[in-house]
Amino acid sequence: MSLTRIVDISFCAPPLVSTEEFAKLFAADTGGDDIARVVRNSAIDTKAMAVNPFVEDPRWWPTRARMDRGLLEARALAAETVSLALGRAGLRPDEIGFLATVTTTTHSAPGLDALAPALGMRDDTATLSLGPMGCYAALPALSACRDWVEIHSRPAVLLAVDLFSPHLQPPPYDKEKAVCLTLFGDGAAAVVLIPDGDRAHGMEIVDTRQLTVPAHADDLQVHVGDLGMYIRLAPTMPEVVAAAVRGPVDALLARHRLDGADIAWWAVHPGGRRIIDRVGEVCDLPETSLAASRAAMRDYGNTAAPAVLGVLERLQKGRPLRRGEYGVAMAFGPGATICVMLLRGA
């Protein structure tokens, strides 16, 4: 039985930019028409951008400038997000024993973990910097936090931050680059975990299951180049995920003698319109659950690691798991990796 519960999930984002207006910035570039078409079909109305391209154009910044600016913006957004989560959970920063951070877009040592003393956490607060894992990162990182809390019986915080706006790539654009430019937005999420006790209602992490599809490892990759982070996102990814996702989902449920009818809601990573549609179809998911993923994507785009946590926040606020009820979170990322987590109301 789990001895840890999640008592708050908080998602925050920089100011929002209209994707329609965003597309107009590239109209005169080679491939600008591809960006306009992708935006029209994306089901993304706005996305958050810490670096506002209407004010400054980062597309030709060297990698060092992108990383420096990204770290500055990420720490500011992260501090806001963690403070919000701790306030909601009724905890002081000096009560936190462990801070885990995960990011794919910010590379530095020290990096986001340097926030611990700045936020008022104790000097002996343990820190762990995880990444880059991309869009599935939050779920295995949550498992690591759960394990730490159960061993040490002290509260922990998971912080996930990904900022894509400092890494906007220059022209020319083809359809794949247009999809990446449109899809990914900036965001941060913080999760507060505590030793089980008499505190407010929350969720337990029951179990996780992960699957990698090595035959499609090249279909989704994130690398660092001379002009920041660049993403390889093949159009095959929705079908790759759809073909593989039932394996870990069914195995996870079977291990606990559950089936789909036992799950109150499903938090699906908002990795794109087709990802949500195809996962919903093959897993026969209720539209009430998928609506939370569609809304998160419509408002913020795909924020990578924070994205599924933002969906979890929406679902748990809108329809909290009652004690003993089950929920499932699933995220998909580089290397054609699928991670699935079983949650239970506590």
Disulfide bonds with the S-S distance in Angstrom:
none
